[in-house]
Amino acid sequence: MERGEQSDAWWDEDLARFQRYARLEQGRSEHTVRAYRSDISSLLAYATAQGARGLAGIDLGVLRDWMARLHAAGAAPATLARRAAAVRTFFGWAKRDGLIETDPAARLLAPRRGRRLPAVLQRGQVERLLADASDLAQPGVESEPAQAADQVAPPGGARAADDPSGRALALRDTALLELLYATGIRVSELTGLDVDDVDLGRRTLRVVGKGDKERTVPFGAPAAGAVHRWVTAGRPVLAADAHAHGRTAHGSALLLGRRGGRLDPRQARQVVADRLRALGDTAATGPHALRHTAATHLLDGGADLRAVQELLGHSSLATTQLYTHVSVDRLRANYQRAHPRA
């Protein structure tokens, strides 16, 4: 049961045990565990309305009827695929745990997700994005053209030279953007980094990804310079600010918020969204666009597909192959524009 929830449904104990399994044994995030609970509760409530009083009373027909009703209600293919995956995971666990003899979800299918190609920045757009961020971190330049969720504009539009905290935030945002593009890591992986996870000498990050899998990710000189400036000239300012106002700064986090705590993914997404919006000529909207862009530019430059898979932390090569479609589409578009007999 989640805190604050009350229920006397027959499946509460089984679902709570499954949540513990997903959290502790599978290493799923709290976000994933909450999504599992929502999806599986939906199915179990439907099955109960059809007369089921236990997991053994749910068969493949009930599961298919449930999926059909979701589809008729307008659920998107991606939603149906996610719910089917959650139910398959749940019943697979229930069978292994001895709660049921046969797994009714083993043959449950869902509509295939549409393969939507991700928005990708052009190289020139990346250069402008990072140049703008770098300019904002210089003394005498306004620190925030679009305020991030954890930032407060300095009184009277003060410039960064007169606002050490504003300049510190600009240094942080530059390091954030440089690392996201240089490494292609997820925003949750970035905000989870500690100072000790960064090796500036070797230009590598120690990243903990999905399923608590650890990997080493390289980055280049521009990102190294941005991180060095943030750690030496920006981070101490926000930490000192926090202490001056009676708050305790997060001692190990690489990226800090204005109040000195670890920067959370929501705040990081806002920073990226504001910077991308300021470009004015891209459909890219958030940190994942920089991940897509990094992967596509690596493949465009001749990087090996499996090396990119390792860099991104993909468990399946098929996921990484999506970026080859992006590269081929870009090549085709360039060909059609340039070749006289295209």
C-alpha positions as CSV (number, residue, x, y, z in Angstrom):
1,M,0.0,0.0,0.0
2,E,1.1,3.5,-0.7
3,R,1.2,6.0,2.2
4,G,-2.2,7.7,2.7
5,E,-4.1,5.0,0.8
6,Q,-6.7,2.8,2.3
7,S,-8.3,-0.2,0.7
8,D,-9.7,-3.6,1.6
9,A,-9.4,-5.1,-1.9
10,W,-8.6,-8.8,-1.9
11,W,-5.4,-8.2,-3.9
12,D,-3.8,-5.6,-1.6
13,E,-1.4,-8.0,0.1
14,D,-0.3,-9.6,-3.2
15,L,0.2,-6.2,-4.9
16,A,2.2,-4.9,-1.9
17,R,4.5,-8.0,-2.0
18,F,5.0,-7.5,-5.8
19,Q,5.9,-3.8,-5.2
20,R,8.6,-4.9,-2.7
21,Y,9.9,-7.4,-5.2
22,A,10.0,-4.8,-8.0
23,R,11.7,-2.2,-5.8
24,L,14.2,-4.4,-3.9
25,E,14.9,-7.4,-6.2
26,Q,14.4,-5.8,-9.6
27,G,15.8,-2.5,-8.6
28,R,12.9,-0.6,-10.2
29,S,12.6,3.2,-9.4
30,E,9.8,4.5,-7.3
31,H,8.3,6.1,-10.4
32,T,8.2,2.6,-12.1
33,V,6.8,0.9,-9.0
34,R,4.0,3.5,-8.8
35,A,3.2,3.0,-12.5
36,Y,3.1,-0.8,-11.9
37,R,0.7,-0.4,-9.1
38,S,-1.6,1.9,-11.1
39,D,-1.6,-0.5,-14.1
40,I,-2.1,-3.7,-12.2
41,S,-4.7,-2.2,-9.9
42,S,-6.7,-1.2,-13.0
43,L,-6.6,-4.8,-14.3
44,L,-7.5,-6.4,-10.9
45,A,-10.4,-4.0,-10.4
46,Y,-11.7,-5.0,-13.8
47,A,-11.2,-8.7,-13.1
48,T,-13.1,-8.3,-9.8
49,A,-16.0,-6.7,-11.6
50,Q,-16.1,-9.8,-13.8
51,G,-16.3,-12.0,-10.8
52,A,-12.7,-12.9,-9.9
53,R,-11.9,-13.2,-6.2
54,G,-8.3,-14.2,-6.6
55,L,-5.4,-14.3,-9.0
56,A,-6.3,-17.9,-10.0
57,G,-9.7,-16.6,-11.3
58,I,-8.1,-14.4,-13.9
59,D,-7.5,-16.0,-17.4
60,L,-6.2,-14.8,-20.7
61,G,-9.8,-13.9,-21.8
62,V,-10.2,-11.5,-18.9
63,L,-6.9,-9.9,-19.8
64,R,-7.8,-9.5,-23.4
65,D,-11.2,-8.0,-22.5
66,W,-9.5,-5.5,-20.2
67,M,-7.1,-4.5,-23.0
68,A,-10.0,-4.2,-25.5
69,R,-11.9,-1.9,-23.1
70,L,-8.8,0.3,-22.7
71,H,-8.4,0.5,-26.5
72,A,-12.1,1.4,-26.9
73,A,-11.7,4.1,-24.3
74,G,-9.0,5.7,-26.4
75,A,-5.8,4.5,-24.8
76,A,-2.7,5.1,-27.0
77,P,-0.7,2.2,-28.3
78,A,2.2,3.2,-26.0
79,T,-0.1,3.1,-23.0
80,L,-1.5,-0.3,-23.9
81,A,2.0,-1.6,-24.4
82,R,3.1,-0.3,-21.0
83,R,0.1,-1.8,-19.2
84,A,0.5,-5.1,-20.9
85,A,4.2,-5.2,-19.9
86,A,3.3,-4.4,-16.3
87,V,0.7,-7.2,-16.2
88,R,3.1,-9.7,-17.7
89,T,5.7,-8.8,-15.1
90,F,3.2,-9.2,-12.3
91,F,1.8,-12.5,-13.3
92,G,5.3,-13.8,-14.1
93,W,6.2,-13.0,-10.5
94,A,3.0,-14.5,-9.1
95,K,3.7,-17.8,-10.9
96,R,7.3,-17.9,-9.7
97,D,6.1,-17.1,-6.2
98,G,3.6,-20.0,-6.2
99,L,0.5,-17.8,-6.1
100,I,-0.8,-19.3,-9.4
101,E,-0.1,-22.5,-11.3
102,T,-0.3,-21.1,-14.8
103,D,0.5,-17.6,-16.1
104,P,-2.5,-16.1,-18.0
105,A,-0.4,-13.2,-19.2
106,A,2.3,-15.2,-21.0
107,R,0.5,-14.9,-24.3
108,L,-0.9,-11.4,-23.8
109,L,-0.1,-9.1,-26.7
110,A,-0.5,-5.4,-27.1
111,P,-0.5,-3.1,-30.1
112,R,3.0,-2.3,-31.3
113,R,4.2,1.1,-30.3
114,G,4.6,3.5,-33.2
115,R,8.3,4.2,-33.8
116,R,8.3,7.9,-33.6
117,L,11.7,9.3,-34.6
118,P,13.1,11.6,-31.9
119,A,13.7,15.3,-32.4
120,V,17.4,15.9,-33.0
121,L,19.3,19.2,-33.0
122,Q,21.5,20.1,-36.0
123,R,25.2,20.7,-35.2
124,G,24.8,24.4,-35.6
125,Q,21.9,24.5,-33.2
126,V,24.0,22.6,-30.6
127,E,26.8,25.1,-31.1
128,R,24.4,28.0,-30.5
129,L,22.9,26.3,-27.5
130,L,26.2,25.7,-25.8
131,A,27.7,29.0,-26.8
132,D,24.7,30.9,-25.3
133,A,25.0,28.9,-22.1
134,S,28.7,29.6,-21.9
135,D,28.2,33.3,-22.5
136,L,25.7,33.5,-19.7
137,A,28.3,32.1,-17.3
138,Q,30.7,35.0,-18.0
139,P,30.8,38.0,-15.6
140,G,28.8,41.0,-16.7
141,V,26.3,38.9,-18.6
142,E,22.7,38.5,-17.5
143,S,22.5,35.1,-15.7
144,E,18.9,34.0,-16.6
145,P,17.1,34.8,-19.9
146,A,14.4,32.3,-18.8
147,Q,14.2,31.4,-15.1
148,A,14.4,27.8,-14.2
149,A,12.1,26.3,-11.6
150,D,14.6,26.6,-8.8
151,Q,16.0,30.0,-9.7
152,V,14.9,33.5,-8.6
153,A,15.8,36.5,-10.8
154,P,18.1,38.9,-9.1
155,P,16.4,42.2,-7.9
156,G,16.2,44.9,-10.5
157,G,17.6,42.7,-13.2
158,A,21.1,42.6,-11.7
159,R,23.8,41.3,-13.9
160,A,25.9,38.2,-13.1
161,A,28.9,40.4,-12.1
162,D,26.7,41.8,-9.3
163,D,24.9,38.5,-8.5
164,P,27.4,35.7,-7.6
165,S,24.5,33.3,-7.1
166,G,23.2,34.0,-10.5
167,R,26.6,33.5,-12.1
168,A,27.0,30.3,-10.1
169,L,23.6,29.0,-11.5
170,A,24.8,29.9,-15.0
171,L,28.0,28.0,-14.5
172,R,25.9,25.0,-13.3
173,D,23.6,25.2,-16.3
174,T,26.5,25.3,-18.7
175,A,28.0,22.2,-17.1
176,L,24.6,20.5,-17.2
177,L,24.1,21.2,-20.9
178,E,27.6,20.3,-21.9
179,L,27.5,16.9,-20.0
180,L,24.1,16.0,-21.4
181,Y,25.3,16.5,-25.0
182,A,28.8,15.1,-24.4
183,T,27.7,11.9,-22.8
184,G,24.1,11.2,-23.8
185,I,23.2,10.2,-20.2
186,R,19.7,10.4,-18.9
187,V,18.7,13.5,-16.9
188,S,18.1,11.2,-13.8
189,E,21.6,9.8,-14.2
190,L,23.0,13.3,-14.4
191,T,21.3,14.7,-11.3
192,G,22.2,11.5,-9.4
193,L,26.0,12.1,-10.0
194,D,28.2,12.9,-7.0
195,V,31.4,15.0,-7.3
196,D,33.4,11.8,-6.8
197,D,31.8,10.2,-9.8
198,V,33.6,12.7,-12.1
199,D,37.2,12.1,-13.1
200,L,38.3,15.3,-14.8
201,G,41.8,13.9,-15.5
202,R,40.5,11.0,-17.5
203,R,37.4,12.8,-18.6
204,T,35.0,10.0,-17.5
205,L,31.8,9.7,-15.4
206,R,30.8,6.8,-13.3
207,V,27.1,6.5,-14.0
208,V,24.5,4.4,-12.3
209,G,21.7,3.7,-14.8
210,K,18.5,1.6,-14.9
211,G,18.5,-1.5,-12.7
212,D,21.4,0.0,-10.7
213,K,23.8,-1.0,-13.5
214,E,27.1,1.0,-13.4
215,R,29.0,2.1,-16.5
216,T,31.8,4.4,-17.3
217,V,31.1,7.2,-19.8
218,P,33.7,9.5,-21.5
219,F,33.3,13.2,-22.2
220,G,35.3,15.8,-24.1
221,A,37.4,18.8,-23.3
222,P,34.5,21.4,-23.5
223,A,32.5,19.5,-21.0
224,A,35.5,19.0,-18.8
225,G,36.1,22.8,-18.8
226,A,32.5,23.6,-17.9
227,V,32.5,21.1,-15.0
228,H,35.8,22.4,-13.7
229,R,34.5,26.0,-13.7
230,W,31.3,24.9,-12.0
231,V,33.0,22.8,-9.3
232,T,35.7,25.5,-8.5
233,A,33.8,28.7,-9.0
234,G,30.0,28.0,-9.0
235,R,29.3,25.1,-6.6
236,P,31.1,26.7,-3.6
237,V,29.0,29.9,-4.0
238,L,25.7,28.0,-3.8
239,A,27.0,25.9,-0.9
240,A,28.1,29.0,1.0
241,D,24.8,30.7,0.3
242,A,23.0,27.7,1.8
243,H,25.1,27.8,5.0
244,A,24.6,31.6,5.2
245,H,20.8,31.1,5.3
246,G,20.9,28.3,7.8
247,R,20.5,25.5,5.3
248,T,22.8,22.4,4.8
249,A,24.2,22.1,1.4
250,H,24.3,18.6,-0.1
251,G,27.8,17.5,0.5
252,S,28.3,15.0,-2.3
253,A,26.0,16.0,-5.2
254,L,27.7,17.3,-8.3
255,L,24.8,19.6,-9.3
256,L,23.1,21.8,-6.7
257,G,19.9,23.8,-6.8
258,R,19.7,27.4,-5.7
259,R,19.0,26.4,-2.1
260,G,22.0,24.1,-1.9
261,G,20.2,20.7,-2.2
262,R,20.8,18.2,-4.9
263,L,19.4,19.4,-8.2
264,D,16.4,17.3,-9.0
265,P,15.4,16.0,-12.5
266,R,12.4,18.3,-12.8
267,Q,14.6,21.4,-12.3
268,A,17.1,20.1,-14.8
269,R,14.4,19.5,-17.3
270,Q,13.2,23.1,-16.9
271,V,16.7,24.5,-17.5
272,V,17.0,22.5,-20.7
273,A,13.5,23.4,-21.9
274,D,14.2,27.1,-21.4
275,R,17.4,27.0,-23.3
276,L,15.9,25.0,-26.2
277,R,12.9,27.3,-26.3
278,A,15.3,30.3,-26.6
279,L,16.8,28.8,-29.8
280,G,13.4,29.3,-31.4
281,D,14.0,27.0,-34.4
282,T,13.8,23.4,-33.0
283,A,11.1,21.0,-32.1
284,A,13.4,19.5,-29.4
285,T,11.9,20.1,-26.0
286,G,13.9,18.6,-23.2
287,P,16.9,16.6,-21.9
288,H,16.0,13.5,-23.9
289,A,16.5,15.5,-27.1
290,L,20.1,16.0,-26.1
291,R,20.5,12.3,-25.5
292,H,18.9,11.6,-29.0
293,T,21.2,14.3,-30.5
294,A,24.4,12.9,-28.9
295,A,23.6,9.4,-30.2
296,T,22.7,10.5,-33.7
297,H,25.8,12.7,-34.0
298,L,28.0,9.8,-32.8
299,L,26.5,7.5,-35.4
300,D,26.7,10.2,-38.1
301,G,30.4,10.5,-37.3
302,G,31.0,6.8,-37.7
303,A,30.8,5.5,-34.2
304,D,30.2,1.7,-33.7
305,L,26.6,0.9,-32.9
306,R,27.6,-1.3,-29.9
307,A,29.8,1.4,-28.5
308,V,26.9,3.8,-28.6
309,Q,24.7,1.2,-26.9
310,E,27.3,0.9,-24.1
311,L,27.5,4.7,-23.8
312,L,23.8,5.2,-23.6
313,G,23.2,2.2,-21.2
314,H,20.7,0.5,-23.5
315,S,20.1,-3.1,-22.5
316,S,18.9,-4.0,-26.0
317,L,20.8,-3.1,-29.2
318,A,17.4,-2.7,-30.9
319,T,16.8,0.4,-28.9
320,T,20.0,1.9,-30.1
321,Q,19.2,1.0,-33.7
322,L,16.4,3.6,-33.6
323,Y,19.2,6.2,-34.0
324,T,20.4,4.6,-37.2
325,H,17.0,5.3,-38.7
326,V,17.4,8.9,-37.7
327,S,20.8,9.1,-39.4
328,V,19.5,7.4,-42.6
329,D,16.5,9.7,-42.7
330,R,18.8,12.7,-42.4
331,L,21.1,11.3,-45.1
332,R,18.1,10.7,-47.4
333,A,16.9,14.3,-46.8
334,N,20.3,15.7,-47.7
335,Y,20.5,13.5,-50.8
336,Q,17.1,14.7,-52.0
337,R,18.1,18.3,-51.5
338,A,21.5,18.0,-53.1
339,H,21.5,15.3,-55.9
340,P,20.3,16.5,-59.3
341,R,18.6,13.2,-60.0
342,A,17.2,12.5,-56.5
